[in-house]
Amino acid sequence: MSQTIRDNLKRMLAPQHVAFVGGRSMARALKRCAEGGYQGQMWLVNPQHDSLEGVPCVRSIADLPCGPDAVFIATNRDLTLTCVAELAAIDAGGAICYASGFAETGAEGQALQQQLLEAAGTMALLGPNCYGLLDYLHSSALWPVAHGGKAVEKGVAVLTQSGNFAYNLSMSDRSLPVAYMASVGNQAQLGVAELMDVLLDEPRVTAIGLHLEGLKNVPGFARAAHKALEKGIPIIALKTGVSQIGAELALSHTSSLSGSDALYDALFDRLGVIRVSGPVSFVETLKAAACGNLPAGNSLIALACSGGDAGLIADYSERNELSLPKLDQGQVGELAQVLPSYANLVNPLDFTTAIWGDGQALNRMLDSALRTEADAAMLVLDYPAEFTGERKECDLLLELYCAALKRHGKSGFVTSAFPELLPAHARERLHAQGVAALQGVEDGLAAWGRIAGYQRNRQALLDLGESALVPLCPQALTAEGELLNEWDSKQALKAFGLPIPNGVLSTPDKALQDAESLGYPLVVKAVSAQLPHKTEAGAVALNLKDGAALSAALEKMSASIAAYAPGVPFDQLLLEPMARAPLAELIVGIKRENDFGLALVIGAGGILVELLKDSRSLLLPTTDGAIRNAVLSLRSAPLLQGFRGREAADLEALVAAIRAVADYACENAAQLLELDVNPLLVGADGTTAVDALIRLGHA
């Protein structure tokens, strides 16, 4: 993104004047913008009418008194191209293109989208195929339909590839303070990465929420995410396209390649992006982050007026890796003087309803409990229905709780056992005081656990530095490339430190002689780049005890290869000592996804790799610590850790072997298409790669 586009985007995000281009729907959009409190100049452009819906019309873009900071264009796709060019000519700040029919429709639409991009020049361009931009900091609604938000002093920025998701989020009754909401559509010019980068310069943005189908600028996204880490601005991502059908829908919806979901997990993990699985967890986690008063760690002092609620807190805290420190004896003594004898004086604290409505007793309880050495406090509070007339006691408790948090300098939140029993007026009051109002104790503790985890992880990621966090994204390779045979693949990896067997490259004529020098028992394999799947071709023979067994194996192998792959010469062999039974077999590979990066894949290997599907992915470059964590997170990891009295694997040797594969990939990133080491035999005294294949390509 050029500096001029960046400056124009900043104009669009804080517009002093706006314009709407289109018909009656745009007149209504302008009226809604005015009704929402926008104070700047506004114009409606329509060449056929003097006024629409009581709004005066400017007949052409050229007739506007100046280039507007932000313009919403609601015309057909062909007229949109014309409008964008005319706006660029009068130095408009940015244009939002509502029309569809561009890259999401195929080759013809892609060509039109390129023309649109060229017409925009250095003017900021959002879309096409997008719903627009809601700016609640400046009360600017460049949006074609009604919306349910309202002006805020600070809040979250939500970027989504679905206009309907944005519309529904604006209408939701969850009290999420939204500063900006942008529907990004096809991301012809401005994508998630570019918008994030500029939004992070706005100090009133407290968190960023992403509803993604795919990313079009992974390095830019990574740099923006690192910037967010530096500023302590959490990013919460809800990514669709996880299933095959979902990925196909993403492509047809906004021309987004959703990419491998495992690679998105790897990208988010290395950048500290919090991934959630649904709209409720998305909103509640954003609310936990929106207050801007984030906890330093994961410990909680938890308060409830019910033993049942206290039990839920205990269960959900453990599930979300939140700790509940014990109350000290001084606190127990103080609380015993305030609470009834049947109160259970532990954390979570059930302070009972005996002191309900007693401000003095509640304050004594709060002051004692909040002295706990904990990073944050939580209160579970369910309001009765309004018709009961019994809400004033709840309001009192909220007021006292918020005041106590300030006295004790603690961050905190309030949640309810049932999501609907924390009413809007209470949520708004809490948010105004910087206290997160979360709905549902299960969702609330999960949300807080995610934010606490982010806080714990943040400094460790920052210590690695931006260069270690931005993934390696080499130039795309499109050709099928050249497959190296096993011998050449192993020698290439050996040069980077991967342990391989002490084998001999031989021929059928020399095999018996070379085998005598190498010693039995041994393994013989045909060496040919045309036989990547040697087992299926009958090109592998194991545990050969003597020359007779080797001769028989060679004769059988020759016949099998001739039947499996006629025309493939059987002229090279690899002889290797028969390896001892390992503690475990792993697969280590490199997956290349153009425009995304190189991923190191570590998983359970051998012949069961497809069946077990037990793997972890790390984007390159990576660290030894990340490799170790990935290995230990495998379901099969117990096999490496002394399972059922067996020896434990040499974990450091294993990490070093995997590091060798990663180093080779980074050094050869410009041409590496794929790499497989399978199996990698893991033992108590080292690790050995007994098979490897490398495919190299060209740009």
C-alpha positions as CSV (number, residue, x, y, z in Angstrom):
1,M,0.0,0.0,0.0
2,S,1.5,3.3,-1.1
3,Q,1.7,6.3,1.3
4,T,-0.9,8.1,-0.8
5,I,-3.4,5.3,-0.6
6,R,-2.7,5.1,3.2
7,D,-3.4,8.8,3.6
8,N,-6.6,8.5,1.6
9,L,-7.7,5.6,3.7
10,K,-7.2,7.7,6.8
11,R,-9.5,10.3,5.2
12,M,-12.1,7.7,4.6
13,L,-11.9,6.5,8.2
14,A,-12.4,10.0,9.6
15,P,-14.4,11.8,6.9
16,Q,-15.2,15.5,7.0
17,H,-17.5,15.1,4.0
18,V,-19.2,12.1,2.4
19,A,-21.2,11.4,-0.8
20,F,-23.6,8.8,-1.9
21,V,-23.9,7.9,-5.6
22,G,-27.1,6.1,-6.7
23,G,-30.9,6.2,-6.4
24,R,-33.5,6.3,-3.7
25,S,-31.8,3.7,-1.6
26,M,-28.8,6.1,-1.4
27,A,-31.1,9.0,-0.4
28,R,-32.3,6.9,2.5
29,A,-28.7,5.9,3.4
30,L,-27.8,9.6,3.5
31,K,-30.7,10.3,5.8
32,R,-29.8,7.4,8.1
33,C,-26.2,8.8,8.2
34,A,-27.6,12.2,9.3
35,E,-30.0,10.7,11.8
36,G,-27.0,8.8,13.3
37,G,-25.3,12.0,14.2
38,Y,-22.9,12.7,11.4
39,Q,-21.9,16.3,11.4
40,G,-20.0,16.7,8.2
41,Q,-21.1,17.7,4.7
42,M,-23.1,15.2,2.7
43,W,-24.1,15.0,-1.0
44,L,-26.3,12.7,-3.0
45,V,-25.2,12.3,-6.6
46,N,-27.8,11.3,-9.2
47,P,-27.9,12.5,-12.8
48,Q,-31.6,12.1,-13.4
49,H,-33.3,13.8,-10.4
50,D,-33.2,17.2,-8.7
51,S,-34.1,15.5,-5.4
52,L,-34.8,12.1,-4.1
53,E,-36.7,11.4,-0.8
54,G,-36.4,15.1,-0.1
55,V,-32.7,15.1,-0.5
56,P,-31.3,17.5,-3.1
57,C,-29.2,15.8,-5.8
58,V,-25.9,16.8,-7.4
59,R,-26.1,15.9,-11.1
60,S,-22.6,14.6,-11.5
61,I,-19.5,13.7,-9.6
62,A,-17.7,16.5,-11.4
63,D,-20.2,19.0,-10.0
64,L,-19.3,18.2,-6.4
65,P,-17.7,21.2,-4.6
66,C,-14.7,19.1,-3.6
67,G,-13.4,15.6,-3.6
68,P,-15.3,13.9,-0.7
69,D,-13.3,12.0,1.9
70,A,-15.6,9.0,1.5
71,V,-18.1,8.0,-1.2
72,F,-20.5,5.1,-1.3
73,I,-21.3,3.9,-4.9
74,A,-24.5,1.9,-5.4
75,T,-24.7,1.5,-9.2
76,N,-24.3,-1.4,-11.6
77,R,-20.8,-2.7,-12.1
78,D,-20.2,-0.8,-15.4
79,L,-21.2,2.5,-14.0
80,T,-19.2,1.8,-10.9
81,L,-16.0,1.8,-13.0
82,T,-16.9,5.2,-14.4
83,C,-17.7,6.6,-11.0
84,V,-14.5,5.4,-9.5
85,A,-12.5,7.0,-12.3
86,E,-14.4,10.3,-11.9
87,L,-13.9,10.3,-8.2
88,A,-10.1,9.7,-8.5
89,A,-10.0,12.7,-10.9
90,I,-11.3,15.1,-8.3
91,D,-9.1,13.8,-5.5
92,A,-11.7,11.9,-3.5
93,G,-10.3,10.1,-0.4
94,G,-11.9,6.7,-0.9
95,A,-14.7,4.9,-2.6
96,I,-16.8,2.0,-1.4
97,C,-18.1,-0.2,-4.2
98,Y,-21.4,-2.0,-3.5
99,A,-21.8,-3.7,-6.9
100,S,-21.1,-7.4,-7.4
101,G,-20.2,-9.2,-10.6
102,F,-16.4,-8.8,-10.3
103,A,-13.7,-11.4,-9.5
104,E,-16.1,-13.6,-7.5
105,T,-17.8,-14.5,-10.8
106,G,-14.8,-15.8,-12.8
107,A,-12.4,-14.6,-15.5
108,E,-14.6,-11.9,-17.0
109,G,-15.3,-10.4,-13.6
110,Q,-11.6,-10.6,-12.7
111,A,-10.8,-8.5,-15.7
112,L,-13.4,-5.9,-14.7
113,Q,-12.0,-5.9,-11.2
114,Q,-8.5,-5.1,-12.6
115,Q,-10.0,-2.2,-14.5
116,L,-11.6,-1.0,-11.3
117,L,-8.3,-1.1,-9.5
118,E,-6.6,0.8,-12.3
119,A,-9.4,3.4,-12.3
120,A,-9.0,4.0,-8.6
121,G,-5.3,4.9,-8.9
122,T,-4.1,6.1,-5.5
123,M,-7.6,6.7,-4.2
124,A,-8.6,4.2,-1.4
125,L,-10.9,1.5,-2.7
126,L,-13.1,-0.8,-0.5
127,G,-14.7,-3.7,-2.2
128,P,-16.2,-4.3,-4.7
129,N,-19.0,-6.7,-3.7
130,C,-19.2,-5.2,-0.2
131,Y,-21.7,-3.7,2.2
132,G,-19.6,-0.7,3.2
133,L,-18.2,0.9,6.3
134,L,-19.8,1.8,9.6
135,D,-17.8,4.3,11.6
136,Y,-19.2,4.8,15.1
137,L,-16.4,7.0,16.2
138,H,-17.4,9.7,13.7
139,S,-21.0,8.6,13.2
140,S,-20.4,8.0,9.5
141,A,-22.5,5.2,8.0
142,L,-21.5,4.5,4.4
143,W,-24.0,1.6,4.3
144,P,-26.9,0.7,2.1
145,V,-29.4,-0.5,4.7
146,A,-30.4,0.1,8.3
147,H,-27.9,-0.8,11.1
148,G,-28.3,-1.2,14.8
149,G,-25.1,0.4,16.1
150,K,-24.6,3.7,17.9
151,A,-21.8,6.2,18.6
152,V,-19.0,5.1,20.9
153,E,-15.9,6.8,22.4
154,K,-13.8,3.7,21.9
155,G,-14.4,0.1,20.8
156,V,-13.5,-2.7,18.5
157,A,-12.9,-2.7,14.8
158,V,-14.6,-5.6,13.0
159,L,-13.6,-6.6,9.4
160,T,-15.7,-9.2,7.6
161,Q,-16.0,-10.6,4.2
162,S,-19.8,-11.0,4.7
163,G,-22.1,-8.0,4.6
164,N,-24.9,-10.0,6.2
165,F,-22.6,-11.0,9.1
166,A,-21.8,-7.3,9.6
167,Y,-25.5,-6.4,9.4
168,N,-26.5,-9.1,11.9
169,L,-23.7,-8.1,14.2
170,S,-24.8,-4.5,14.2
171,M,-28.3,-5.7,15.2
172,S,-27.2,-8.1,17.9
173,D,-28.3,-7.4,21.5
174,R,-24.9,-8.1,23.1
175,S,-23.7,-4.6,23.8
176,L,-20.5,-5.0,21.9
177,P,-18.9,-1.5,21.6
178,V,-18.0,-1.2,17.9
179,A,-15.8,1.6,16.7
180,Y,-15.6,0.5,13.1
181,M,-17.3,-2.3,11.0
182,A,-16.1,-2.8,7.5
183,S,-17.4,-5.3,4.9
184,V,-14.3,-5.9,2.8
185,G,-15.8,-7.9,-0.1
186,N,-13.4,-8.9,-2.8
187,Q,-10.5,-6.9,-1.4
188,A,-9.4,-5.6,-4.8
189,Q,-7.2,-3.0,-3.2
190,L,-7.8,-2.7,0.5
191,G,-7.8,-6.0,2.2
192,V,-7.8,-7.2,5.8
193,A,-4.0,-6.5,6.2
194,E,-4.2,-3.0,4.9
195,L,-7.2,-2.0,6.9
196,M,-5.7,-3.6,10.1
197,D,-2.5,-1.7,9.7
198,V,-4.2,1.7,9.5
199,L,-6.9,1.0,12.1
200,L,-4.1,0.1,14.6
201,D,-3.0,3.7,14.4
202,E,-6.4,4.8,15.9
203,P,-5.9,4.9,19.7
204,R,-9.6,4.4,20.3
205,V,-9.6,1.0,18.7
206,T,-9.2,-1.5,21.6
207,A,-9.4,-4.8,19.7
208,I,-9.8,-6.2,16.2
209,G,-12.3,-8.8,15.1
210,L,-11.9,-10.7,11.9
211,H,-14.6,-12.8,10.1
212,L,-12.5,-14.4,7.4
213,E,-12.9,-16.6,4.4
214,G,-9.3,-16.2,3.4
215,L,-6.3,-13.9,3.3
216,K,-4.9,-12.3,0.2
217,N,-1.8,-10.8,1.7
218,V,-0.3,-13.1,4.3
219,P,3.0,-11.2,4.8
220,G,1.1,-7.9,5.2
221,F,-1.3,-9.6,7.6
222,A,1.6,-10.9,9.7
223,R,3.2,-7.5,9.9
224,A,-0.1,-5.9,11.0
225,A,-0.6,-8.7,13.5
226,H,2.9,-8.0,14.9
227,K,2.0,-4.3,15.2
228,A,-1.1,-5.3,17.1
229,L,1.1,-7.4,19.5
230,E,3.4,-4.5,20.1
231,K,0.4,-2.3,20.9
232,G,-1.3,-4.9,23.0
233,I,-4.4,-4.9,20.8
234,P,-5.9,-8.5,20.7
235,I,-7.0,-9.9,17.4
236,I,-9.9,-12.3,17.4
237,A,-10.5,-14.3,14.3
238,L,-13.5,-16.4,13.2
239,K,-12.5,-18.2,10.0
240,T,-14.9,-20.1,7.8
241,G,-14.0,-22.4,4.9
242,V,-12.9,-25.1,7.3
243,S,-14.9,-27.8,5.5
244,Q,-14.5,-28.6,1.8
245,I,-17.9,-27.2,1.1
246,G,-17.1,-24.1,3.1
247,A,-13.9,-23.6,1.1
248,E,-15.9,-23.8,-2.2
249,L,-18.4,-21.4,-0.9
250,A,-15.6,-18.9,0.1
251,L,-14.3,-19.0,-3.5
252,S,-17.7,-18.3,-5.0
253,H,-18.6,-15.7,-2.4
254,T,-15.6,-13.3,-2.5
255,S,-13.1,-15.1,-4.7
256,S,-11.1,-16.0,-1.6
257,L,-8.9,-19.1,-1.5
258,S,-9.5,-20.3,2.0
259,G,-6.3,-22.3,2.1
260,S,-5.4,-25.2,4.3
261,D,-7.1,-24.7,7.7
262,A,-4.1,-26.2,9.4
263,L,-1.9,-23.5,7.9
264,Y,-4.3,-20.8,9.2
265,D,-4.0,-22.4,12.7
266,A,-0.2,-22.2,12.3
267,L,-0.3,-18.6,11.2
268,F,-2.6,-17.5,14.0
269,D,-0.6,-19.4,16.6
270,R,2.7,-17.8,15.7
271,L,1.1,-14.3,15.7
272,G,-0.9,-14.5,18.9
273,V,-4.2,-14.3,17.0
274,I,-7.1,-15.7,19.1
275,R,-9.1,-18.1,16.9
276,V,-12.8,-18.8,17.8
277,S,-15.3,-21.2,16.4
278,G,-18.6,-19.3,16.2
279,P,-20.4,-15.9,16.4
280,V,-21.1,-16.1,20.1
281,S,-17.5,-16.8,21.1
282,F,-16.4,-14.1,18.6
283,V,-18.6,-11.5,20.2
284,E,-17.9,-12.5,23.8
285,T,-14.2,-12.6,23.3
286,L,-14.3,-9.2,21.6
287,K,-16.2,-7.9,24.6
288,A,-13.6,-9.3,27.0
289,A,-10.9,-7.5,25.0
290,A,-12.9,-4.3,24.3
291,C,-12.6,-2.8,27.8
292,G,-8.9,-2.3,27.2
293,N,-8.1,-3.3,30.9
294,L,-6.6,-6.7,30.2
295,P,-5.4,-9.0,32.9
296,A,-1.7,-9.6,33.4
297,G,-2.2,-13.4,33.8
298,N,-4.7,-16.2,34.3
299,S,-5.6,-16.1,38.0
300,L,-9.0,-15.1,39.2
301,I,-10.9,-14.2,42.4
302,A,-14.4,-15.3,41.6
303,L,-17.6,-14.2,43.3
304,A,-21.1,-15.5,43.2
305,C,-24.1,-15.6,45.5
306,S,-24.9,-19.2,44.8
307,G,-23.1,-22.5,45.4
308,G,-24.4,-23.7,42.0
309,D,-22.8,-20.8,40.3
310,A,-19.5,-21.3,42.2
311,G,-19.4,-24.9,41.0
312,L,-19.8,-23.8,37.4
313,I,-17.1,-21.3,37.9
314,A,-14.7,-23.9,39.2
315,D,-15.4,-26.3,36.3
316,Y,-15.2,-23.8,33.5
317,S,-12.1,-22.1,35.0
318,E,-10.2,-25.4,34.9
319,R,-11.4,-26.1,31.4
320,N,-10.1,-22.7,30.3
321,E,-6.8,-22.8,32.1
322,L,-7.8,-20.1,34.6
323,S,-6.4,-20.6,38.1
324,L,-8.3,-19.8,41.4
325,P,-5.8,-18.9,44.1
326,K,-6.7,-19.8,47.7
327,L,-7.9,-17.2,50.2
328,D,-5.4,-16.6,53.0
329,Q,-6.3,-17.0,56.7
330,G,-6.7,-13.3,57.2
331,Q,-9.3,-13.1,54.5
332,V,-11.1,-16.2,55.8
333,G,-11.3,-14.6,59.2
334,E,-12.6,-11.3,57.8
335,L,-15.2,-13.0,55.6
336,A,-16.4,-15.1,58.5
337,Q,-17.4,-11.9,60.3
338,V,-19.5,-10.7,57.4
339,L,-21.0,-13.9,55.9
340,P,-23.2,-16.5,57.5
341,S,-21.7,-19.6,59.1
342,Y,-22.9,-21.8,56.3
343,A,-20.9,-19.8,53.7
344,N,-18.1,-21.7,52.1
345,L,-15.1,-19.5,52.4
346,V,-13.1,-20.5,49.4
347,N,-12.3,-19.3,45.9
348,P,-14.8,-19.3,44.1
349,L,-16.5,-17.5,46.9
350,D,-20.3,-18.0,47.4
351,F,-21.1,-14.9,49.5
352,T,-24.7,-16.1,49.7
353,T,-27.9,-13.9,49.5
354,A,-27.8,-13.2,53.3
355,I,-26.1,-9.9,52.6
356,W,-28.1,-9.1,49.5
357,G,-28.9,-5.4,49.4
358,D,-26.7,-4.6,52.4
359,G,-24.2,-2.1,51.0
360,Q,-21.9,-2.1,54.0
361,A,-21.6,-5.9,54.2
362,L,-21.2,-6.2,50.5
363,N,-18.3,-3.6,50.6
364,R,-16.6,-5.5,53.4
365,M,-16.9,-8.7,51.5
366,L,-15.6,-7.2,48.3
367,D,-12.6,-5.5,49.9
368,S,-11.6,-8.7,51.6
369,A,-12.0,-10.9,48.5
370,L,-10.4,-8.5,46.1
371,R,-7.2,-8.4,48.2
372,T,-6.5,-11.9,46.8
373,E,-3.3,-12.1,44.8
374,A,-5.1,-12.6,41.5
375,D,-4.8,-11.0,38.1
376,A,-8.5,-10.3,37.8
377,A,-11.9,-10.5,39.5
378,M,-15.1,-11.9,38.2
379,L,-18.7,-11.7,39.5
380,V,-21.6,-13.9,38.4
381,L,-24.8,-12.0,38.6
382,D,-28.2,-12.9,37.1
383,Y,-30.9,-10.2,37.1
384,P,-34.5,-11.2,37.8
385,A,-37.1,-10.3,35.2
386,E,-38.0,-6.6,35.1
387,F,-41.6,-7.1,36.1
388,T,-40.5,-8.4,39.5
389,G,-39.3,-4.9,40.6
390,E,-36.3,-6.6,42.3
391,R,-33.5,-5.3,40.2
392,K,-32.2,-2.5,42.5
393,E,-30.2,-4.9,44.6
394,C,-28.4,-6.2,41.5
395,D,-27.7,-2.6,40.4
396,L,-26.3,-1.8,43.9
397,L,-24.0,-4.8,43.7
398,L,-22.7,-3.8,40.3
399,E,-22.0,-0.3,41.5
400,L,-20.1,-1.5,44.5
401,Y,-18.2,-4.1,42.5
402,C,-17.0,-1.6,39.9
403,A,-15.9,0.8,42.7
404,A,-14.1,-2.0,44.5
405,L,-12.2,-2.9,41.3
406,K,-11.0,0.6,41.0
407,R,-10.0,0.7,44.7
408,H,-7.9,-2.4,44.3
409,G,-6.6,-1.7,40.9
410,K,-7.9,-4.9,39.4
411,S,-9.3,-5.7,36.0
412,G,-12.4,-7.7,36.0
413,F,-15.6,-8.7,34.4
414,V,-19.2,-9.6,35.2
415,T,-21.1,-12.5,33.7
416,S,-24.4,-14.3,34.2
417,A,-25.2,-17.9,34.4
418,F,-27.9,-17.5,31.8
419,P,-26.9,-15.2,28.8
420,E,-30.2,-13.3,28.7
421,L,-30.1,-12.4,32.5
422,L,-27.5,-9.6,32.2
423,P,-29.8,-6.9,30.8
424,A,-28.7,-4.1,28.5
425,H,-28.7,-1.3,31.0
426,A,-26.3,-3.3,33.2
427,R,-24.0,-4.1,30.3
428,E,-23.8,-0.5,29.2
429,R,-23.1,0.6,32.8
430,L,-20.3,-1.9,33.1
431,H,-18.7,-1.1,29.7
432,A,-18.8,2.6,30.6
433,Q,-16.6,1.8,33.6
434,G,-14.2,-0.4,31.7
435,V,-15.6,-3.6,33.0
436,A,-16.4,-6.4,30.5
437,A,-20.0,-7.5,30.6
438,L,-20.1,-11.1,29.4
439,Q,-23.2,-13.2,28.8
440,G,-23.3,-16.8,30.0
441,V,-20.8,-18.1,32.6
442,E,-19.6,-20.8,30.2
443,D,-19.0,-18.5,27.3
444,G,-17.8,-15.7,29.6
445,L,-15.1,-17.8,31.2
446,A,-14.0,-19.2,27.8
447,A,-13.7,-15.7,26.5
448,W,-11.7,-14.5,29.5
449,G,-9.5,-17.5,29.3
450,R,-8.6,-16.7,25.7
451,I,-7.7,-13.1,26.6
452,A,-5.6,-14.3,29.6
453,G,-3.8,-16.8,27.3
454,Y,-3.1,-14.0,24.8
455,Q,-1.6,-11.9,27.6
456,R,0.6,-14.7,28.9
457,N,1.8,-15.5,25.3
458,R,2.2,-11.9,24.1
459,Q,5.6,-11.1,25.5
460,A,7.2,-14.4,24.5
461,L,6.1,-13.7,20.9
462,L,7.4,-10.2,21.0
463,D,10.7,-11.4,22.2
464,L,11.1,-13.4,19.0
465,G,10.9,-10.3,16.9
466,E,9.0,-9.4,13.7
467,S,11.4,-11.3,11.4
468,A,10.7,-14.5,13.2
469,L,6.9,-14.1,13.2
470,V,6.4,-13.0,9.6
471,P,6.2,-16.2,7.6
472,L,8.4,-17.0,4.6
473,C,6.3,-16.4,1.5
474,P,8.5,-17.0,-1.5
475,Q,7.5,-16.4,-5.1
476,A,4.8,-18.7,-6.4
477,L,5.7,-21.9,-8.3
478,T,3.3,-23.3,-10.8
479,A,5.0,-26.1,-12.6
480,E,4.9,-29.7,-11.4
481,G,8.7,-29.6,-10.9
482,E,11.3,-32.3,-10.8
483,L,11.3,-35.1,-8.3
484,L,14.6,-36.1,-6.8
485,N,15.2,-39.8,-6.1
486,E,15.7,-41.1,-2.6
487,W,19.5,-41.1,-2.7
488,D,19.7,-37.5,-3.9
489,S,17.0,-36.4,-1.5
490,K,18.8,-37.9,1.5
491,Q,22.2,-36.5,0.5
492,A,20.7,-33.0,0.2
493,L,19.1,-33.2,3.6
494,K,22.2,-34.8,5.2
495,A,24.1,-31.7,4.2
496,F,21.9,-29.8,6.6
497,G,22.3,-32.2,9.5
498,L,19.6,-34.8,9.0
499,P,20.8,-38.2,10.2
500,I,20.4,-40.9,7.5
501,P,21.5,-44.6,7.4
502,N,25.1,-45.4,6.3
503,G,24.0,-46.6,2.9
504,V,25.6,-47.4,-0.4
505,L,24.4,-46.4,-3.9
506,S,24.8,-49.6,-6.0
507,T,23.5,-51.4,-9.1
508,P,22.0,-54.9,-9.6
509,D,25.3,-56.2,-10.8
510,K,27.3,-54.8,-7.9
511,A,24.7,-55.4,-5.2
512,L,26.1,-58.6,-3.7
513,Q,29.7,-57.2,-3.6
514,D,28.5,-54.0,-1.9
515,A,26.3,-55.9,0.5
516,E,29.3,-57.9,1.8
517,S,31.1,-54.7,2.5
518,L,28.1,-53.2,4.2
519,G,27.0,-56.3,6.2
520,Y,23.8,-58.0,6.8
521,P,20.9,-57.8,7.7
522,L,20.1,-55.0,5.2
523,V,17.4,-53.2,3.2
524,V,17.4,-52.9,-0.6
525,K,15.4,-50.3,-2.5
526,A,15.2,-49.3,-6.1
527,V,16.4,-45.8,-6.7
528,S,14.4,-43.9,-9.3
529,A,12.6,-40.6,-9.4
530,Q,9.9,-42.4,-11.4
531,L,9.1,-44.6,-8.4
532,P,8.0,-42.2,-5.6
533,H,5.8,-44.9,-4.0
534,K,8.2,-47.8,-3.8
535,T,6.1,-50.0,-1.5
536,E,3.3,-50.2,-4.1
537,A,5.8,-50.9,-6.8
538,G,7.4,-53.8,-4.9
539,A,10.7,-51.8,-4.9
540,V,11.6,-52.4,-1.3
541,A,12.8,-55.5,0.5
542,L,13.5,-55.5,4.2
543,N,15.6,-57.5,6.6
544,L,17.6,-59.5,4.1
545,K,19.9,-61.8,6.1
546,D,22.4,-63.0,3.4
547,G,23.4,-63.0,-0.3
548,A,20.8,-65.6,-1.2
549,A,18.0,-63.5,0.2
550,L,19.4,-60.5,-1.6
551,S,19.5,-62.2,-4.9
552,A,16.0,-63.5,-4.6
553,A,14.8,-60.1,-3.6
554,L,16.4,-58.4,-6.6
555,E,14.9,-60.9,-9.0
556,K,11.4,-60.4,-7.5
557,M,11.9,-56.6,-7.4
558,S,12.8,-56.5,-11.1
559,A,9.7,-58.3,-12.1
560,S,7.5,-56.2,-9.8
561,I,8.8,-52.9,-11.2
562,A,8.4,-54.1,-14.8
563,A,4.8,-55.0,-14.1
564,Y,4.0,-51.8,-12.0
565,A,5.8,-49.3,-14.2
566,P,6.8,-50.7,-17.6
567,G,9.7,-48.8,-19.1
568,V,11.1,-47.6,-15.8
569,P,14.7,-48.9,-15.7
570,F,15.9,-51.0,-12.7
571,D,19.5,-49.8,-12.7
572,Q,20.2,-48.3,-9.3
573,L,19.8,-49.6,-5.8
574,L,20.2,-48.3,-2.3
575,L,21.6,-50.7,0.2
576,E,21.2,-49.7,3.9
577,P,21.6,-51.5,7.2
578,M,18.4,-52.8,8.6
579,A,17.3,-50.3,11.3
580,R,16.3,-51.4,14.8
581,A,12.7,-51.2,15.8
582,P,12.0,-47.6,16.8
583,L,10.0,-46.1,19.7
584,A,7.9,-44.3,17.1
585,E,7.8,-43.4,13.4
586,L,7.1,-39.8,12.4
587,I,6.6,-38.0,9.1
588,V,8.3,-34.7,8.6
589,G,7.4,-32.8,5.5
590,I,7.2,-29.4,3.8
591,K,4.0,-28.2,2.3
592,R,4.0,-25.2,-0.1
593,E,0.9,-23.2,-0.5
594,N,1.5,-20.4,-3.1
595,D,0.8,-16.9,-1.7
596,F,0.7,-18.4,1.8
597,G,4.1,-19.8,2.6
598,L,6.0,-22.9,3.5
599,A,4.8,-25.1,6.3
600,L,6.7,-27.7,8.2
601,V,4.4,-30.6,8.9
602,I,5.1,-33.0,11.7
603,G,3.0,-36.1,12.3
604,A,2.6,-39.7,13.1
605,G,4.3,-41.5,10.2
606,G,5.0,-44.8,8.6
607,I,2.4,-46.7,6.6
608,L,-0.4,-45.4,8.9
609,V,0.1,-41.7,8.2
610,E,-3.1,-41.4,6.2
611,L,-5.1,-43.4,8.7
612,L,-4.0,-41.7,11.9
613,K,-4.0,-38.1,10.5
614,D,-2.2,-37.0,13.6
615,S,-0.1,-34.0,12.6
616,R,0.8,-30.4,13.4
617,S,1.9,-27.6,11.1
618,L,4.4,-24.8,11.6
619,L,5.0,-22.0,9.2
620,L,8.6,-21.3,8.3
621,P,10.8,-19.9,9.7
622,T,10.3,-21.6,13.0
623,T,12.1,-22.2,16.3
624,D,13.3,-25.2,18.2
625,G,10.8,-24.4,20.9
626,A,7.9,-24.4,18.5
627,I,9.1,-27.7,17.0
628,R,9.3,-29.3,20.4
629,N,5.8,-28.1,21.3
630,A,4.4,-29.4,18.1
631,V,6.0,-32.8,18.6
632,L,4.7,-33.0,22.2
633,S,1.2,-31.9,21.1
634,L,0.7,-35.0,18.9
635,R,-1.7,-37.6,20.0
636,S,1.1,-40.1,19.6
637,A,3.5,-38.1,21.7
638,P,3.3,-40.6,24.7
639,L,5.2,-43.1,22.5
640,L,8.1,-40.7,22.8
641,Q,7.8,-40.2,26.6
642,G,8.4,-43.6,28.1
643,F,4.9,-45.0,27.4
644,R,4.2,-48.1,29.6
645,G,7.7,-48.4,30.9
646,R,9.4,-48.2,27.5
647,E,12.5,-46.0,27.0
648,A,11.9,-42.3,26.3
649,A,13.0,-40.9,23.0
650,D,16.0,-38.6,22.6
651,L,13.8,-35.5,22.2
652,E,16.7,-33.1,21.5
653,A,18.0,-35.3,18.7
654,L,14.5,-35.4,17.3
655,V,14.2,-31.7,17.4
656,A,17.6,-31.3,15.7
657,A,16.6,-33.7,12.9
658,I,13.4,-31.8,12.3
659,R,15.3,-28.5,12.4
660,A,17.6,-29.8,9.6
661,V,14.5,-30.3,7.4
662,A,13.3,-26.8,8.2
663,D,16.8,-25.3,7.5
664,Y,16.9,-27.1,4.1
665,A,13.5,-25.7,3.2
666,C,14.3,-22.1,4.2
667,E,17.6,-22.2,2.2
668,N,15.8,-23.7,-0.9
669,A,12.5,-21.8,-0.5
670,A,12.7,-20.3,-4.0
671,Q,12.5,-23.8,-5.7
672,L,11.1,-26.2,-3.1
673,L,7.7,-27.6,-4.0
674,E,7.4,-30.4,-1.5
675,L,9.4,-32.6,0.8
676,D,8.6,-35.8,2.6
677,V,10.7,-37.6,5.2
678,N,8.7,-40.7,6.0
679,P,9.4,-42.5,8.2
680,L,11.7,-40.7,10.5
681,L,12.6,-43.4,13.0
682,V,12.8,-42.1,16.6
683,G,14.8,-44.0,19.2
684,A,16.2,-43.6,22.7
685,D,19.7,-42.8,21.3
686,G,18.9,-40.8,18.2
687,T,16.8,-40.3,15.1
688,T,17.2,-41.6,11.5
689,A,15.5,-40.7,8.3
690,V,15.0,-44.0,6.3
691,D,13.2,-42.5,3.4
692,A,13.0,-39.0,1.8
693,L,11.7,-37.4,-1.3
694,I,12.1,-33.8,-2.6
695,R,10.4,-32.1,-5.4
696,L,11.9,-28.9,-6.9
697,G,10.2,-26.5,-9.2
698,H,10.8,-23.2,-11.0
699,A,9.0,-19.8,-10.9
